[in-house]
Amino acid sequence: MRLAKFLAHSGVASRRAAETMIAGGRVTVGGELVRDPARDVDGSEPVAVDGTPVAPPDERVVYALNKPAGVVSTAKDTHGRPTVVELVPSDRRLYPVGRLDADTTGLLLLTDDGELANRLTHPRHEVPKTYRAKVAEPPVGSKALHALRTGVELDDGRTHPATVEQPRPGVLEITLREGRKRQVRRMCEAVGHPVISLQRVAFGPLTLSGLKPGAHRKLTPSEVEQLRQA
């Protein structure tokens, strides 16, 4: 396996970012500095980035977390706020797959598989994510629902069509296939129904599956494969 692919499959970074790391002299194989991303590796020699050993690709992990409010979706926070990584004890270098606002709760994935994370968040793959929003000024009328479903004009362009249901007055279930910053909140505000509370309830084929706020679980190989197919 080529070195750049080895690093990507090991969860260090995307393949392109791994190539940059190698070219920058940050990677060693068997203690020797390597700058060729096409260098073949088979796992028999230790690979390290900035001196930190890299686990072989077959040891990658993915966790599902029910993120509570007030926790930020980063590995570290300069303001000292609690982070999602702190909620999943692990000796791996985990990082979140995408982000949820600090005030948004619900399903968030953490992994050490950089290539999988990149595939799940890249716009071209359009992996669906479902949110449950409690909004102001209930119920949401047919005109507003139609706008949410067909596209809302925001300051960064018109949103793509979305699946939107109102299971009860003032509660919306919105499925998006794009991931703009604070998108659900901005969409709802644009149609006159600001969000009061927001929770992500599904990411691709995965749901919260009864996880309590702050709880996490390791995904099974079957679930990880379902994510790859998504």
C-alpha positions, 0 to 999 in steps of 0.5 A: 500500500502506498504511504499516503493511502496508508495514512488516509486509511489509518485515519490520520487525514485525507489522502491529499492532506497526507501527501502534504504531510509527507512532502513536508517531512513530517512522516517517518517509516522505520525511523527514516524520513520519507518524502515520497507519498508513493513509498510502499508500506506493508505495516511491518515497519513502524510509521509515525507522523511528527513522532507519533506512531500511526496505527495500522488501517485495520484498527480504525474506529468510529463512535456515535455520540449524543452531544449535549448542549454546551459542548463544542464539536472540536478536539480542543477549545481555546475558551476552555469549553468542554469538547466532544472528544472529552466525552469519548475516552480513547487513546486514539486521535479522534476528531468529529465528523463535521460539526454541531453548534454548541447549542445543538444536541444529538448525533455526532460521529467521532473517528480516527479514519480521515478518509471516511470522515472526508467522504461523509462530509464532502458535499458531492456525496450528499449524505443525508442528515435529519434534524428535529427542530422546535420552532417559534410561532407554531404551527408552521403553515403550508407556505413556509413548509413549501419554501423549506422543501423547495429551497430558501434564499439565504445570504450564501445562496438558495438551499437545496430541496429538503425533506420536511415534515411537521409531526406536531405543531411547531416541531419540524423534522428536516432532512438535508443533503448539504451542510452549510453553517447553522443551516437549519436555524437560518432556514427556519428563521428565513420563513418566520419560525426561529428555532427554539431547540435543535437536535440531530436525530440521524446521520445517513443510516444511523440514528440516536438509537436510544443514546442518552445525552452525553453517552457514546458507543462504538459502531459495529463493522456492519454499521461502519460499512453502511456509512461507507455505502451512504 
